Amino acid sequence: MEPPQTDPTYDGGTDLGRRGWTTGRILAVLGVAAMAAFWVWAFSPWVPAGHPDELDDPSFAVAAEARCAETLGMLDAMPGATDAENARQRGLQIDQSTLELALMVDDLEAIAPDPRTRDGDLVRRWLADWRIYVRDRFDYADAFYAGVDEPFTVSAVRGEQVTAPIDTFATVNGMASCATPQDV
């Protein structure tokens, strides 16, 4: 019997079938370990709870909800778009309701937490968004005075309609009446 033929490329010093720690294998193991660590952390008690817009002290939210509910009641009592006989009258309706919202925002600013606190900063940014929304409404009323009857649009803030952060903040903090009204 003849001995088996050997591979001419075999150098005799390395085992081609050996499984070692290559760079790719090390990176794969580290990736799996990182994913496992993330999920352990994600379900641990060390994860911050709540929404980033949630106020630490709910006292502002309670007072704001009461003030916003009062304004919402006034808006509900005002004539609607179908009650307007012409564009000018519709512009006046929007101006009146927007003025009530502007007064509400002023009142909320007066009771806002100290702006040097986390809650105060959150409320300050929320009220700034409200002011943009109020300005958009006044601009919409001006368009009616000019005879332009187009759909109401709002400004974009941080890549989304300004109503989105206003409504999110109101929802997260239990201030349903402080979400943007659907009256225009």
Secondary structure, DSSP 4 states (H G I P E B T S, - for coil): -PPPPPPTT--SS--TT-----HHHHHHHHHHHHHHHHHHHHTSTTSPPS-TT--SSTHHHHHHHHHHHHHHHHHHHS--GGG-SSHHHHHHHHHHHHHHHHHHHHHHHHTPPPTTSHHHHHHHHHHHHHHHHHHHHHHHHHHHHTT--------EETTEETHHHHHHHHHHTT-GGGSPP---
